[in-house]
Structure formats: structure tokens, C-alpha cells
């Protein structure tokens, strides 16, 4: 781990998966397995964020209607930018994760 957030995230995820599934099973995964897991994880995170934004917006509208007073609005554009940046970061982590995984498969091939 070198302090780079992408590398650190990929290493953390590799370690987590090795602990959860075992070294030998983890080494048996192919790139399809890894990308499918990342896809599911990203889908879940995006869905959760969208639900949170929708919930906050609905709450703001309800409070406005009940109290007749407007409050600060959630900045949908800013939240969308954050979502886009986080999604791009996930792809970078995926690339690094796959690199680590494939290197470890080659490195331990003789075991």
C-alpha cells in the first residue's frame, strides 16, 4: 500500500476477499468473477445513493407542504457529480484489483 487511494482500496478489497473466501478459492477466480462482483457492488452503491437522494427530496417537499416554509434543497447536480466521480474511481479500483489478482495468480502458479 503506497498511500494512493486507488491502490489502497484495491489492496483492501483483495485482502477482504481473501479472508472471506480463502486464498486458494480467490486465486481460482477469473476476470469475469471479479468484474461481476464489482458490478454488483457498484450497482448496490449507486442504488443506495439514489434512494437516499430521493428520500431527502421527498422529505424536503413534505416539510415545505406541512410548514409552508422552504428549506435548503439537496443539490442534485452536485450529488450527480459525486456519483459520477465515485463510479469512475470504482473502475480504477477494479483495474488495479484485477492487476493484483492476475499478478498473484502468475506469481503463485507453481504452488
C-alpha positions as CSV (number, residue, x, y, z in Angstrom):
1,X,0.0,0.0,0.0
2,X,1.6,3.2,-1.1
3,X,-0.8,5.9,0.0
4,X,-2.6,6.1,-3.3
5,X,-6.3,5.8,-2.6
6,X,-7.0,3.6,-5.7
7,X,-4.2,1.2,-4.8
8,X,-5.1,1.1,-1.2
9,X,-8.8,0.4,-2.0
10,X,-7.8,-2.4,-4.3
11,X,-5.4,-3.9,-1.8
12,X,-8.1,-3.6,1.0
13,X,-10.6,-5.4,-1.2
14,X,-8.2,-8.1,-2.2
15,X,-7.4,-8.8,1.5
16,X,-11.1,-8.7,2.4
17,X,-11.9,-11.2,-0.4
18,X,-9.0,-13.5,0.5
19,X,-10.1,-13.5,4.2
20,X,-13.8,-14.1,3.2
21,X,-13.2,-16.8,0.5
22,X,-9.8,-18.2,1.2
23,X,-6.5,-17.9,-0.6
24,X,-7.0,-20.9,-2.9
25,X,-10.6,-20.1,-3.9
26,X,-9.6,-16.4,-4.5
27,X,-6.8,-17.5,-6.8
28,X,-9.3,-19.6,-8.8
29,X,-11.5,-16.6,-9.7
30,X,-11.3,-15.4,-13.3
31,X,-11.7,-11.8,-14.5
32,X,-15.4,-12.4,-15.1
33,X,-15.9,-13.3,-11.5
34,X,-14.1,-10.2,-10.3
35,X,-15.9,-7.8,-12.7
36,X,-19.2,-9.3,-11.8
37,X,-18.6,-8.7,-8.1
38,X,-17.5,-5.1,-8.8
39,X,-20.6,-4.6,-11.0
40,X,-22.9,-5.8,-8.2
41,X,-21.1,-3.8,-5.6
42,X,-21.3,-0.6,-7.7
43,X,-25.0,-1.2,-8.6
44,X,-25.8,-1.5,-4.9
45,X,-23.9,1.6,-4.0
46,X,-25.5,3.6,-6.8
47,X,-29.0,2.4,-5.9
48,X,-28.4,3.3,-2.3
49,X,-27.3,6.8,-3.2
50,X,-30.2,7.3,-5.5
51,X,-32.7,6.1,-2.8
52,X,-31.0,8.5,-0.3
53,X,-31.3,11.5,-2.7
54,X,-35.0,10.6,-3.5
55,X,-35.8,10.2,0.2
56,X,-34.2,13.6,1.1
57,X,-36.0,15.3,-1.8
58,X,-39.4,13.8,-0.7
59,X,-38.8,14.8,2.9
60,X,-38.0,18.4,1.8
61,X,-41.2,18.6,-0.2
62,X,-43.3,17.2,2.7
63,X,-41.8,19.6,5.2
64,X,-42.4,22.5,2.8
65,X,-46.0,21.5,2.3
66,X,-46.6,21.0,6.0
67,X,-44.9,24.0,7.3
68,X,-45.3,26.3,4.3
69,X,-41.6,27.2,4.6
70,X,-38.9,26.3,2.2
71,X,-35.7,24.9,3.4
72,X,-32.3,24.3,1.9
73,X,-32.6,21.9,-1.0
74,X,-30.4,19.0,-1.8
75,X,-28.1,19.9,-4.7
76,X,-28.9,17.2,-7.2
77,X,-26.3,18.4,-9.7
78,X,-23.6,18.3,-7.1
79,X,-24.7,14.9,-5.9
80,X,-24.7,13.6,-9.5
81,X,-21.2,14.9,-9.9
82,X,-20.1,13.0,-6.8
83,X,-21.8,9.8,-8.1
84,X,-20.1,10.1,-11.5
85,X,-16.7,10.6,-9.8
86,X,-17.2,7.7,-7.5
87,X,-18.2,5.5,-10.4
88,X,-15.1,6.4,-12.3
89,X,-13.0,5.7,-9.2
90,X,-14.6,2.3,-8.9
91,X,-13.4,1.5,-12.4
92,X,-9.8,2.5,-11.4
93,X,-10.0,0.3,-8.3
94,X,-11.3,-2.6,-10.5
95,X,-8.4,-2.3,-12.9
96,X,-5.9,-2.3,-10.0
97,X,-7.7,-5.2,-8.3
98,X,-7.6,-7.3,-11.5
99,X,-3.9,-6.4,-11.9
100,X,-3.1,-7.6,-8.3
101,X,-5.2,-10.7,-8.8
102,X,-3.7,-11.7,-12.1
103,X,-0.2,-11.0,-10.8
104,X,-0.8,-13.2,-7.7
105,X,-2.1,-16.0,-9.9
106,X,1.0,-15.8,-12.1
107,X,3.3,-15.4,-9.0
108,X,1.9,-18.4,-7.2
109,X,1.2,-20.6,-10.3
110,X,3.9,-23.1,-9.2
111,X,2.3,-23.7,-5.8
